């Protein structure tokens, strides 16, 4: 597995919780990333593609949940309107 140097624009003085986990897993890999070197591996690319696909699946699912909640609310409003129309018809 090779490494390529990447330039980083983020503040290197702040260490995130994820970086602490990376350091605990492999301090050398953490240090090399901190210096701007990123691992180059076909497996990493496959993993990144799978994560992107799963993210899209989750986004689509959340969109469908929102859509179904909106349709349920519209259905409830239509039921309430229908009840009022029927009550008005019975009264008159």
RASULKA-V941855 format. One record per residue. N is the residue number from 1. RES is the residue in one letter. OMEGA is omega in radians with two decimals (none if undefined). NEAR is the number of other ideal C-beta (glycine too) atoms within 12 Angstrom. D_LAST is the distance of its C-alpha to the last C-alpha in whole Angstrom. Layout:
[[N	RES	OMEGA	NEAR	D_LAST] [N	RES	OMEGA	NEAR	D_LAST]]
This chain:
[[1	X	3.12	14	82] [2	X	3.11	12	83] [3	X	3.04	18	82] [4	X	-3.13	16	81] [5	X	3.11	15	81] [6	X	3.04	16	77] [7	X	-3.08	11	77] [8	X	3.11	14	74] [9	X	-3.09	7	73] [10	X	-3.13	14	71] [11	X	-3.08	9	73] [12	X	-3.13	15	76] [13	X	3.13	8	76] [14	X	3.12	12	72] [15	X	-3.12	16	73] [16	X	3.10	16	69] [17	X	3.11	10	68] [18	X	3.11	13	69] [19	X	3.09	21	72] [20	X	3.08	13	73] [21	X	3.11	14	72] [22	X	3.13	20	74] [23	X	3.12	19	77] [24	X	-3.13	12	77] [25	X	-3.14	13	77] [26	X	-3.07	14	80] [27	X	3.14	15	81] [28	X	3.11	15	83] [29	X	3.11	22	80] [30	X	-3.13	21	78] [31	X	3.14	16	81] [32	X	3.07	22	81] [33	X	3.14	27	78] [34	X	3.12	24	78] [35	X	3.07	17	81] [36	X	3.12	16	79] [37	X	3.12	20	80] [38	X	3.11	21	77] [39	X	3.10	23	78] [40	X	-3.11	15	78] [41	X	3.10	15	77] [42	X	3.14	12	75] [43	X	3.08	12	73] [44	X	3.12	18	72] [45	X	3.11	15	70] [46	X	3.11	12	69] [47	X	3.13	14	67] [48	X	3.11	16	66] [49	X	3.13	14	64] [50	X	3.10	14	63] [51	X	3.11	14	62] [52	X	3.13	14	60] [53	X	3.13	14	58] [54	X	3.08	14	57] [55	X	3.11	14	56] [56	X	3.12	14	54] [57	X	3.13	14	52] [58	X	3.09	14	51] [59	X	3.12	14	50] [60	X	3.14	14	48] [61	X	3.12	14	47] [62	X	3.09	14	45] [63	X	3.13	14	44] [64	X	3.09	14	42] [65	X	3.11	14	41] [66	X	-3.13	14	39] [67	X	-3.12	14	38] [68	X	3.09	14	36] [69	X	3.10	14	35] [70	X	3.13	14	33] [71	X	3.10	14	31] [72	X	3.12	14	30] [73	X	3.11	14	29] [74	X	3.10	14	27] [75	X	3.11	14	26] [76	X	3.11	14	25] [77	X	3.13	14	23] [78	X	3.09	14	21] [79	X	3.13	14	20] [80	X	3.11	14	18] [81	X	3.13	14	17] [82	X	3.12	14	15] [83	X	3.13	14	14] [84	X	3.11	14	12] [85	X	3.14	14	11] [86	X	3.10	13	10] [87	X	3.11	12	9] [88	X	3.14	11	6] [89	X	-3.13	10	5] [90	X	-3.11	9	6] [91	X	-3.11	8	4] [92	X	none	7	0]]
